[in-house]
């Protein structure tokens, strides 16, 4: 029998909303080329691959259809959900992950899962050539964190109305671009959208890693440490976020939508190359 694979919708209470991620829990290490092929085949924003290590934690990696990424929130949420749901880890036990962004944890809080991620604060920068033209917006502020540009717009309506030229945006050298504004809807503090055409994702439905930047950004502007966020993609996504020193807590729920087996088994590898 081939490798088991599970598809989970993350940061949503209902199926076919939020951000879908495929999850493979591996029995042994495999090749980067195989993992990249599976991610390209699945065509989700990310496919997560994890394997148990001796201390009971898991090594975790994330691949988009276009390449490996250093941090992904929704696929980490999905991976923890699968580990508990399929019996890889006791349900009330915190999941610990070794990743390219250091150790991350996922804790069950009833149905809600709480991720503990590193803060990625943004600093103000000049817009790179072509960014504003590709977005077709008038920004109030532009910044950059470790990997992404963040563009502040005047209001929620401007975020909803943004219609990027993805061909032009692909030419901007960055992992992704976040656009954001204060929310006008009830019980929501801020809204955002996320674009990453260079990684094969024109618009990501819900981006946990982007909220490692958005959380400190809005905490300072709203003078709040705990906030509710809404990502305004077509599928939509909901998160509760909390700034806790140099860490960000991301809270959300998951729904499993598909379980199956790949017809091909994962080839063995002595080690993961990990960039």
Order of alpha helices (4+ residues) and beta strands (2+ residues): beta-beta-alpha-beta-beta-beta-alpha-beta-beta-beta-beta-alpha-beta-beta-alpha-alpha-beta-beta-beta-alpha-beta-beta-beta-beta
